[in-house]
């Protein structure tokens, strides 16, 4: 059973606070800095992973773990407590919103015990309240949505405990009464195409209207929001005192 999406007590789903329409808000999400008044903080702690149907196996040598089987709702813990088999954990970092433009921050932390390689864009999959996939056009960058969101991907190597950030961008626009507006209740994200996806618990929903477009930014290295626990280091052997002459 997938995790339940957390809703705010405000009527009509979540409460969104208007901020200036600027890509700066999105960059703030990537950098781990909350835009003033525009970021709904994510609850701390690890997010359980789940595998979406049709998830392709990953390169275990690169990922630092064994890929999970399709249909495994949570996977088993990896090298550290609460770490998925893939060796990385993806979490929701909040949403900034202004005049129909939404930017959702996501964070990937290497919670495994070996380097994790990233080069490119995440692969999001939206699902409705029943868990069915919602077909949308995923755009690498933000062409047709906004400008200033198209920095090219760069190869990253995340050491254990290091993190990368990305953002999803969309417009809540209803301009065609013949098309049903899209509201996604659940979000699955794969770090890259072909790697296992995991369920990301979000607050509220993804209200695409009837635009049918979702922009994604390339992964960028960033400081982790919650430092990973330091692994125990074996005590060094005792030293032999040197006799005094």
Helices and strands as residue ranges (DSSP letters): H 23-31, H 60-63, E 88-98, E 101-110, E 116-118, E 123-127, E 133-134, E 137-140, E 156-158, E 163-171, E 182-184, E 186-190, E 197-200, E 206-209, E 213-216, E 220-222
